[in-house]
Amino acid sequence: MAMAPTRVIMSASAVVLLSLAASFALLYVLSGKNELSLGGGNSINLTSSFSFTLWGMLLGLCAGGFSVGMSLAPDNQAVKFLFSSYGGDWFLLVTAALVLIGLAGGLLAKHALRGAVASGVALLALAFIGVMLTATELPKLAGGLGLPSGHFSQFLSAVEISQVVGGCFAALVASMMGALGGRALQYREKVPIDSVKPPAVTFVKPATEGEKAGSGEATDLERGREIEQEIPQPAEIVMYDKDAEPSLAQSEGGPLSRPPPCPHCGAPLLWIPETKRYYCKACATYP
């Protein structure tokens, strides 16, 4: 837990440096801006001092509030020309840079909450520094711009409010992306991708009947024979036709010493051992 504040400070410092580097690259390298126009032949030379160079970079990071400043002072041409000097695609470029910077802050923090706090606080601090520079450096240009005192006060107020709104927007974007980057890295550390490997597959060769016999294990054939011997065999069922005439060889003997007469014709009956019944040959039936 002791490393948490240190990591937040380190992440916030990295976000500050990345934000300044991105704004400098977009404003002075990509766009090639050395001055910002205020209309009426007036302009602010960004290379005149380090303060104005830094102010121009910080004002550019607050592009999300430019529309608010122009709506607050619609009749002030200095405000309109100042914000228009950054270019029509400046807002998209700055927003894309804030997304990347926020992700970097979250990855450095290695935690969702710490990434959001570090990225958001860093952008709010830059916006606050920008507002302070606006309040201290721009009044020095009041005499050389040739603007009425009322218009210049309105101009300062619109720029400062734009910086506050734009700074909040930048902090919101950066904090969201910082939380996302920190969450992604936190999840990756919880479940390392490199440690997820497919299970090893081992192919086992089935043992032959000879190997099973040599190892003392009963083979499938022997098990089948044992099971077959355990199954009780059904009694033999003899099918006979009661109307069929039995052979004379089957008519010898009987349970009685003297065969009884047929109840139908009176002829002596014959004993059939196969059916264990008496048979009348004259009637050709079993009485």
C-alpha positions as CSV (number, residue, x, y, z in Angstrom):
1,M,0.0,0.0,0.0
2,A,2.9,2.3,0.5
3,M,3.7,2.2,-3.2
4,A,0.3,3.4,-4.2
5,P,0.8,7.2,-3.6
6,T,4.3,7.0,-5.2
7,R,2.9,5.3,-8.2
8,V,0.1,7.8,-8.5
9,I,2.6,10.7,-8.4
10,M,4.8,9.1,-10.9
11,S,1.8,8.4,-13.2
12,A,0.5,12.0,-12.9
13,S,4.0,13.4,-13.6
14,A,4.2,11.2,-16.7
15,V,0.8,12.4,-17.9
16,V,1.8,16.1,-17.4
17,L,4.9,15.6,-19.5
18,L,3.1,13.6,-22.2
19,S,0.4,16.3,-22.4
20,L,2.9,19.1,-22.8
21,A,4.8,17.2,-25.4
22,A,1.7,16.3,-27.3
23,S,0.4,19.9,-27.3
24,F,3.8,21.2,-28.3
25,A,4.0,18.7,-31.2
26,L,0.5,19.5,-32.4
27,L,0.8,23.3,-32.1
28,Y,4.3,24.1,-33.1
29,V,5.5,21.1,-35.1
30,L,2.4,19.8,-36.9
31,S,0.4,23.1,-37.2
32,G,3.4,25.4,-37.3
33,K,1.8,28.1,-35.2
34,N,4.0,30.9,-33.9
35,E,1.2,33.3,-33.1
36,L,-2.5,33.4,-32.4
37,S,-4.6,36.0,-34.2
38,L,-7.1,38.2,-32.3
39,G,-8.5,40.0,-35.4
40,G,-8.1,43.6,-36.5
41,G,-4.4,43.1,-37.1
42,N,-3.8,42.1,-33.5
43,S,-2.1,38.8,-32.5
44,I,-0.3,37.1,-29.7
45,N,3.3,36.1,-30.4
46,L,3.8,32.7,-28.8
47,T,7.6,32.8,-29.2
48,S,8.1,36.1,-27.5
49,S,8.6,34.5,-24.1
50,F,8.5,31.1,-22.4
51,S,5.3,32.1,-20.5
52,F,3.4,32.7,-23.8
53,T,4.8,29.5,-25.3
54,L,3.5,27.5,-22.3
55,W,0.2,29.4,-22.3
56,G,-0.4,28.6,-25.9
57,M,0.2,24.9,-25.3
58,L,-2.0,24.8,-22.2
59,L,-4.8,26.7,-23.9
60,G,-4.7,24.2,-26.7
61,L,-5.3,21.3,-24.3
62,C,-8.6,23.0,-23.3
63,A,-10.1,22.8,-26.8
64,G,-13.2,21.2,-25.3
65,G,-14.3,24.5,-23.9
66,F,-13.7,26.7,-26.9
67,S,-17.3,26.6,-28.0
68,V,-18.4,27.6,-24.5
69,G,-16.2,30.7,-24.6
70,M,-17.5,31.8,-28.0
71,S,-21.1,31.4,-26.9
72,L,-20.4,33.5,-23.8
73,A,-19.0,36.4,-25.9
74,P,-20.6,36.1,-29.3
75,D,-19.9,39.7,-30.2
76,N,-16.3,39.7,-29.2
77,Q,-14.2,39.1,-32.3
78,A,-11.0,38.6,-30.3
79,V,-12.4,35.5,-28.7
80,K,-13.6,34.1,-32.0
81,F,-10.3,34.7,-33.8
82,L,-8.3,33.4,-30.9
83,F,-10.0,30.0,-30.8
84,S,-10.2,29.8,-34.6
85,S,-6.5,30.2,-34.9
86,Y,-6.0,26.6,-33.7
87,G,-7.7,25.2,-36.7
88,G,-11.0,23.3,-37.3
89,D,-9.5,19.8,-36.6
90,W,-7.7,20.9,-33.5
91,F,-10.4,19.5,-31.2
92,L,-10.2,16.0,-32.7
93,L,-6.4,16.0,-32.6
94,V,-6.4,17.0,-28.9
95,T,-9.1,14.5,-28.0
96,A,-7.1,11.7,-29.7
97,A,-4.0,12.8,-27.8
98,L,-5.9,12.8,-24.5
99,V,-7.2,9.3,-25.1
100,L,-3.6,8.0,-25.6
101,I,-2.2,10.0,-22.7
102,G,-5.0,8.7,-20.4
103,L,-4.3,5.1,-21.4
104,A,-0.6,5.6,-20.8
105,G,-1.3,7.0,-17.3
106,G,-3.5,4.0,-16.5
107,L,-0.8,1.6,-17.7
108,L,1.8,3.3,-15.6
109,A,-0.5,3.3,-12.5
110,K,-1.3,-0.4,-13.0
111,H,-4.6,0.1,-11.3
112,A,-8.0,1.4,-12.5
113,L,-8.6,3.9,-9.7
114,R,-5.0,5.1,-9.5
115,G,-4.9,5.5,-13.2
116,A,-8.1,7.6,-13.3
117,V,-6.9,9.8,-10.4
118,A,-3.4,10.3,-11.8
119,S,-4.7,11.2,-15.3
120,G,-7.6,13.4,-14.2
121,V,-5.6,15.3,-11.5
122,A,-2.7,15.9,-14.0
123,L,-5.0,17.5,-16.6
124,L,-6.8,19.6,-14.0
125,A,-3.5,20.9,-12.7
126,L,-2.4,21.9,-16.3
127,A,-5.8,23.7,-16.8
128,F,-5.3,25.6,-13.5
129,I,-1.8,26.6,-14.6
130,G,-3.2,27.8,-17.9
131,V,-5.9,29.9,-16.1
132,M,-3.2,31.5,-13.9
133,L,-1.1,32.4,-17.0
134,T,-4.2,33.9,-18.6
135,A,-4.8,36.1,-15.6
136,T,-1.2,37.2,-15.2
137,E,0.2,37.4,-18.8
138,L,-2.6,38.5,-21.0
139,P,-3.3,41.8,-19.2
140,K,0.3,42.8,-20.1
141,L,-0.9,42.9,-23.7
142,A,-3.9,45.1,-23.1
143,G,-2.2,48.3,-24.1
144,G,-0.7,46.9,-27.3
145,L,-3.9,45.2,-28.6
146,G,-5.9,48.4,-29.0
147,L,-9.1,46.8,-27.5
148,P,-11.5,48.8,-25.4
149,S,-11.3,48.0,-21.7
150,G,-14.8,46.4,-21.7
151,H,-14.0,44.1,-24.6
152,F,-10.7,43.1,-23.1
153,S,-12.3,42.2,-19.8
154,Q,-14.9,40.2,-21.6
155,F,-12.1,38.6,-23.7
156,L,-10.2,37.5,-20.5
157,S,-13.3,36.1,-18.8
158,A,-14.3,34.1,-21.9
159,V,-10.8,32.6,-22.2
160,E,-10.6,31.7,-18.5
161,I,-14.0,30.1,-18.5
162,S,-13.1,28.2,-21.7
163,Q,-10.0,26.9,-20.0
164,V,-11.9,25.8,-16.9
165,V,-14.6,23.9,-19.0
166,G,-12.0,22.5,-21.4
167,G,-9.8,21.4,-18.5
168,C,-12.7,19.5,-17.0
169,F,-13.4,17.9,-20.3
170,A,-9.8,16.9,-20.8
171,A,-9.6,15.6,-17.2
172,L,-12.7,13.5,-17.8
173,V,-11.5,11.9,-21.0
174,A,-8.0,11.2,-19.5
175,S,-9.4,9.8,-16.3
176,M,-11.8,7.5,-18.1
177,M,-9.0,6.2,-20.3
178,G,-6.7,6.0,-17.3
179,A,-9.2,3.8,-15.6
180,L,-9.6,1.6,-18.7
181,G,-5.8,1.2,-19.1
182,G,-5.3,0.5,-15.4
183,R,-8.1,-2.1,-15.4
184,A,-6.7,-3.8,-18.5
185,L,-3.3,-4.1,-17.0
186,Q,-4.7,-5.1,-13.6
187,Y,-6.7,-7.9,-15.2
188,R,-3.7,-9.1,-17.1
189,E,-1.6,-9.3,-14.0
190,K,-4.4,-11.3,-12.3
191,V,-4.7,-13.7,-15.1
192,P,-1.3,-13.8,-17.0
193,I,-1.8,-14.6,-20.6
194,D,1.5,-16.4,-20.9
195,S,0.6,-18.9,-18.2
196,V,-2.5,-20.1,-20.0
197,K,-1.3,-23.1,-21.9
198,P,-3.3,-25.9,-23.5
199,P,-3.2,-29.2,-21.5
200,A,-0.8,-31.8,-22.6
201,V,-2.3,-34.7,-24.4
202,T,-0.8,-38.2,-23.8
203,F,-1.7,-41.0,-26.1
204,V,-1.8,-44.4,-24.4
205,K,-1.4,-47.5,-26.5
206,P,-4.0,-50.2,-25.6
207,A,-2.5,-53.4,-24.3
208,T,-2.9,-56.5,-26.4
209,E,-4.4,-59.8,-25.1
210,G,-0.9,-61.3,-24.7
211,E,0.3,-58.3,-22.6
212,K,-2.7,-58.5,-20.4
213,A,-2.2,-62.2,-19.9
214,G,1.5,-61.6,-19.1
215,S,0.6,-58.9,-16.6
216,G,-1.9,-61.1,-14.8
217,E,-4.9,-59.1,-15.9
218,A,-7.9,-60.9,-17.2
219,T,-8.6,-60.5,-20.9
220,D,-11.9,-59.4,-22.3
221,L,-12.4,-62.9,-23.7
222,E,-11.9,-64.5,-20.3
223,R,-14.2,-62.0,-18.6
224,G,-16.9,-62.8,-21.2
225,R,-16.6,-66.5,-20.6
226,E,-16.9,-66.0,-16.8
227,I,-20.0,-63.9,-17.2
228,E,-21.5,-66.4,-19.6
229,Q,-20.9,-69.2,-17.0
230,E,-22.6,-67.2,-14.3
231,I,-25.8,-66.7,-16.4
232,P,-28.2,-69.5,-15.6
233,Q,-29.2,-71.6,-18.6
234,P,-32.9,-71.8,-19.3
235,A,-34.6,-75.2,-19.1
236,E,-35.0,-77.1,-22.4
237,I,-38.4,-76.7,-23.8
238,V,-39.8,-79.6,-25.9
239,M,-42.4,-78.7,-28.4
240,Y,-44.8,-81.4,-29.6
241,D,-48.0,-81.7,-31.5
242,K,-50.7,-83.2,-29.5
243,D,-52.6,-84.3,-32.7
244,A,-49.5,-86.0,-34.2
245,E,-49.4,-89.8,-34.0
246,P,-46.6,-90.9,-31.8
247,S,-44.2,-93.7,-32.8
248,L,-44.7,-97.3,-31.4
249,A,-41.3,-97.1,-29.8
250,Q,-42.6,-94.3,-27.6
251,S,-45.7,-96.4,-26.6
252,E,-44.0,-99.0,-24.4
253,G,-44.3,-98.9,-20.6
254,G,-46.3,-96.5,-18.5
255,P,-47.0,-95.6,-14.9
256,L,-49.7,-98.3,-14.7
257,S,-49.2,-102.0,-15.0
258,R,-52.2,-102.2,-17.2
259,P,-53.1,-99.4,-19.7
260,P,-56.5,-98.0,-19.1
261,P,-59.2,-98.1,-21.9
262,C,-60.0,-95.0,-24.0
263,P,-63.0,-93.2,-22.6
264,H,-64.3,-92.6,-26.2
265,C,-63.9,-96.0,-28.0
266,G,-62.8,-98.3,-25.2
267,A,-59.6,-99.4,-26.9
268,P,-56.5,-99.7,-24.7
269,L,-54.4,-96.5,-24.4
270,L,-50.7,-96.3,-25.2
271,W,-48.2,-94.5,-22.8
272,I,-46.1,-91.8,-24.5
273,P,-42.9,-91.1,-22.4
274,E,-42.2,-87.9,-24.4
275,T,-45.4,-86.3,-23.4
276,K,-46.0,-88.4,-20.3
277,R,-49.6,-88.9,-21.3
278,Y,-51.7,-91.8,-22.6
279,Y,-52.6,-91.8,-26.3
280,C,-55.5,-93.5,-28.2
281,K,-54.3,-94.8,-31.5
282,A,-57.9,-95.6,-32.6
283,C,-59.1,-92.0,-32.0
284,A,-55.7,-90.5,-32.8
285,T,-55.9,-88.2,-29.9
286,Y,-54.9,-87.7,-26.3
287,P,-58.1,-88.3,-24.2
